[in-house]
């Protein structure tokens, strides 16, 4: 796959997507959002790929935010359309991907960048990473799911503080509040991501996909997560992965 704003690498069952706009600190523009959607869609269809790592190029930023110049002149209706399309095309798309996605946050993850990381199934960060949702300082609120996913991860009070103050938190603070799972050095970030991915690759991709659906169901309005879990659990019994896994103990 050849793109203008991202790089895609595949090694056996593991893929890596790198947002590659270093001069813009990897800021998200419309073209990058569409390229990311395409890359995730193609990798999802590749039966050989069992896990995906998402990161940013360079050592300064994962994604430093959205490209404000693209929407500074928008009307209220255009702004709502921007948020709706972005959520559908990329952020919700990643969250509901059957293939697990690890965000490797290598620097600033601000605004749309943090929202992108939060859409991934979990996050790890380098020690120099800084995270925040500074949108209210621009007279707007997070529009790519930030007001919804941040409280789910860190709790309502912490999310309210981060959003209202528009401040940044350190990688260690992010770990302490549950926003990221692990913190490591810049040099070891990708090694850690690959190490965690290798553990995922040892397990049943069918079961992992079912687990993603079940966990996400708990956060969907009008959906009974327990019922989703029960049905997904039952479906697993009809899979070859289940037969192979349980035969080891029979």
C-alpha positions in Angstrom: 0.0 0.0 0.0 1.3 3.4 -1.0 0.0 6.5 0.8 0.9 10.2 1.0 0.5 10.7 4.7 1.0 7.3 6.3 3.4 4.4 6.1 2.3 0.7 6.3 4.6 -2.1 7.1 3.8 -5.8 7.5 6.0 -8.4 9.2 4.4 -11.9 9.3 1.2 -11.5 11.3 1.9 -8.0 12.6 1.3 -4.7 10.8 2.4 -1.2 11.7 0.8 2.0 10.6 2.9 5.2 11.0 1.3 8.6 10.6 4.0 10.4 8.5 3.6 14.2 8.5 6.6 15.2 10.7 6.6 18.8 9.5 3.0 19.1 10.8 3.8 17.0 13.9 1.6 14.4 12.3 -1.5 16.5 12.6 -4.7 14.9 11.3 -6.1 16.4 8.2 -9.0 15.0 6.1 -6.7 13.2 3.7 -4.8 11.5 6.5 -8.1 10.4 8.1 -9.2 8.8 4.8 -5.8 7.1 4.3 -5.9 5.7 7.8 -9.4 4.3 7.2 -8.2 2.7 4.0 -5.2 1.2 5.6 -7.1 -0.3 8.5 -9.8 -1.6 6.2 -7.3 -3.3 4.0 -5.4 -4.8 7.0 -8.7 -6.0 8.5 -9.3 -7.9 5.3 -5.9 -9.5 5.3 -6.4 -12.8 7.1 -2.6 -13.0 7.8 -2.6 -9.9 10.0 -3.5 -10.6 13.6 -2.5 -7.3 15.3 -1.8 -3.7 14.3 0.4 -1.1 15.9 -0.4 2.6 15.3 2.3 5.2 15.9 3.6 8.6 14.6 6.8 9.4 12.8 9.7 11.0 14.6 10.2 11.4 18.3 8.1 14.6 18.9 4.5 13.6 18.3 2.1 10.7 17.9 -0.4 13.1 16.6 -0.3 16.7 17.8 -3.9 17.4 17.0 -6.2 18.1 14.1 -5.1 20.4 11.2 -7.1 23.4 12.4 -6.5 25.3 9.1 -8.9 22.9 7.4 -11.9 23.8 9.5 -11.3 27.3 11.0 -13.9 28.8 8.6 -16.6 26.1 9.0 -20.2 26.8 9.8 -22.0 25.0 12.7 -23.5 22.6 10.2 -20.2 21.9 8.6 -18.6 21.4 12.0 -21.2 18.8 12.9 -20.7 17.0 9.6 -16.9 17.0 10.2 -17.3 15.3 13.5 -19.9 12.8 12.4 -18.0 11.7 9.3 -14.7 11.6 11.2 -16.2 9.4 13.9 -17.8 7.0 11.4 -14.9 6.8 9.0 -12.0 6.4 11.4 -12.5 6.6 15.2 -15.5 4.3 15.6 -14.2 2.2 12.8 -10.9 1.5 14.7 -12.7 0.9 18.0 -14.9 -1.8 16.4 -12.1 -3.3 14.3 -12.0 -7.1 14.8 -8.2 -6.9 14.7 -6.6 -5.6 17.9 -5.0 -2.2 17.6 -2.3 -0.9 19.9 -1.5 2.8 20.0 2.2 3.5 20.6 2.2 7.1 21.7 5.7 8.5 21.0 5.3 12.2 22.0 2.4 14.6 21.9 -1.1 13.2 21.6 -3.3 16.2 21.7 -6.9 16.8 20.6 -7.7 14.6 17.7 -4.4 12.7 18.3 -5.5 11.7 21.8 -8.9 10.8 20.5 -7.3 8.6 17.9 -5.2 6.9 20.5 -8.3 6.4 22.7 -10.1 4.7 19.8 -7.4 2.0 19.7 -8.0 -1.0 21.9 -5.3 0.0 24.3 -2.3 2.4 24.6 1.3 2.4 25.6 3.5 5.6 25.8 7.0 6.8 25.8 8.3 8.7 28.8 8.3 12.0 26.9 4.6 11.7 25.8 2.2 14.4 26.7 -1.6 14.0 26.4 -4.5 16.3 26.5 -7.7 17.7 24.9 -7.1 21.4 24.4 -10.1 22.1 22.3 -11.9 24.4 24.7 -9.0 26.8 24.4 -10.0 27.2 20.8 -13.7 27.8 21.6 -14.8 24.2 20.6 -15.1 20.8 22.3 -13.6 17.5 21.4 -15.5 16.2 18.3 -13.9 12.8 17.5 -15.3 11.0 20.6 -13.1 12.6 23.2 -16.0 13.5 25.6 -17.2 10.0 25.5 -14.0 7.8 25.5 -12.0 9.8 28.0 -14.5 9.4 30.9 -14.7 5.7 30.1 -11.0 5.4 30.5 -10.2 7.8 33.4 -13.5 8.5 35.1 -15.9 11.4 34.8 -14.1 13.7 37.3 -10.6 13.4 35.7 -12.1 13.7 32.2 -14.0 16.9 33.2 -10.8 18.4 34.6 -8.7 17.5 31.6 -11.3 18.9 29.1 -12.1 22.1 31.1 -8.5 23.0 31.8 -7.3 22.1 28.3 -4.1 21.0 30.0 -1.7 18.3 29.2 -0.7 15.3 31.5 2.5 13.4 31.5 2.9 9.8 30.4 3.2 8.7 34.0 0.1 10.6 35.0 -1.7 9.0 32.1 -0.7 5.6 33.3 -1.8 6.3 36.9 -5.3 7.3 35.7 -5.7 4.4 33.3 -5.3 6.3 30.1 -2.3 4.2 29.0 -1.3 0.7 30.1 2.5 1.0 30.0 5.2 3.7 29.9 8.7 3.0 28.6 11.6 4.9 27.1 11.4 6.3 23.6 14.0 3.8 22.4 12.0 0.8 23.8 8.5 1.9 22.8 8.2 -0.1 19.6 9.9 -3.1 21.2 7.4 -3.1 24.0 4.5 -2.7 21.5 5.9 -5.6 19.5 6.4 -7.7 22.6 2.8 -7.2 23.7 1.6 -7.9 20.1 3.5 -11.1 20.1 1.5 -12.3 23.1 -1.7 -11.4 21.3 -0.6 -13.4 18.2 -0.3 -16.6 20.3 -4.0 -16.5 21.0 -7.1 -17.2 19.0 -7.9 -14.3 16.6 -11.6 -15.5 16.5 -11.8 -15.3 20.3 -10.1 -12.0 20.4 -12.5 -10.5 17.9 -15.4 -11.8 19.9 -13.9 -10.3 23.1 -13.6 -6.9 21.4 -17.3 -7.0 20.5 -18.3 -8.1 24.0 -16.2 -5.4 25.8 -17.4 -2.7 23.5 -21.0 -3.7 24.0 -20.8 -2.5 27.6 -20.4 1.0 26.4 -23.2 1.0 23.8 -26.6 2.6 24.7 -29.4 0.1 24.6 -27.1 -2.9 24.4 -26.9 -5.5 27.1 -23.3 -6.4 27.4 -23.9 -9.5 29.4 -26.2 -10.9 26.6 -23.6 -10.0 24.0 -21.0 -11.9 26.0 -23.2 -14.9 26.4 -23.9 -15.1 22.7 -20.3 -14.5 21.7 -19.2 -17.1 24.3 -21.6 -19.7 22.7 -20.5 -18.8 19.2 -16.9 -19.6 20.1 -17.9 -23.2 20.8 -18.6 -23.7 17.1 -15.1 -22.6 15.9 -12.1 -24.6 14.9 -10.0 -22.4 17.2 -12.0 -23.7 20.2 -11.7 -27.3 19.1 -7.9 -26.9 18.7 -7.5 -25.1 22.0 -9.6 -27.5 24.1 -8.1 -30.6 22.5 -4.8 -29.8 24.2 -6.5 -30.5 27.5 -8.4 -33.6 26.6 
